[in-house]
Amino acid sequence: MSSKYFYVGLLAACSLAVFQSCSDRQTETYDSGAAEQYAYFPLQIGKYIVYQVDSVVYDFAAGGGTLRDSSSTFVQELVSDTLRDQNGQLQYLIERSERKSPNDPWQLRHIGAAMRNSSQAIRTENNLRFLKLIFPMDRRSEWDGHIWIDENREIEIAGERMRPFVNWLYEVDSIDVQAIVGPFSFDSTLVVTEVDDNNIIERRLSRLRYAKNVGLVWREQLILDSQYCNQSPPPADCETRPWELKAERGYILRQVVIAFN
């Protein structure tokens, strides 16, 4: 796999210390309804989810301009085994496999891990640990999902160094609502916005939907940089031009469930 798709997959997949937040909106520590919410992050050996993942990777073109490389991939996440970490916490191993068409064999790309306790749901991918959910949650819940990640950490996308983790703050947008996602209708879903930050040179958006007893069923991410507005004088459409058109590096990713057990 090329490096640009490796890092797009890293951020898409990502996603043990005691969590503390200074936010005024943080949900109080109590157990009301928490047990029912664990179903948004189910962990069971043999459970799998298959997604269709469509992406556009942006890169500088030789001689000026921007290259846009579109692709569509099928991704399977399979809970394959468990192990205990050095702290005795039970970790579930998650195999991420990919293929270009439904008739191709699955190709194992990497193995991550997930764990859930009474107050946290955590994913670890490529040595990055993400606090994906907290328990219990309500419509006012927010938390630092990157508590273990330096927000100034750089990664390489299509040969360019970027800082995708600045200004992320996870927030619950809706919880326990019906939704149609792809070919499926779900009775109870949870929407979390991990970041929604926009300025003239950077766009950071990551929004996910979880379904009870299934897990992650939908994701949209825009990790984009642009110098379009730094021209002198700035273009008249600097602020109104869609990011899909003015982006010069980064990626757009959309992921939707197509099968699960």
Secondary structure by P-SEA (a helix, b strand, c coil): ccaaaaaaaaaaaccccbbbbccccccccccccccccccccccccccbbbbbccbbbbbbcccbbbbbbbbbbbbbbbbcccccccccbbbbbbbbbbbccccccccccccccccccccbbbbbccccccccccccccccccccccccccccbbbbccccccccccbbbbbbcccbbbbbcccccccbbbbbbccccccccbbbbbbbbbbccccccbbbbbbcccccccccccccccccccccccccccbbbbbbbcccc
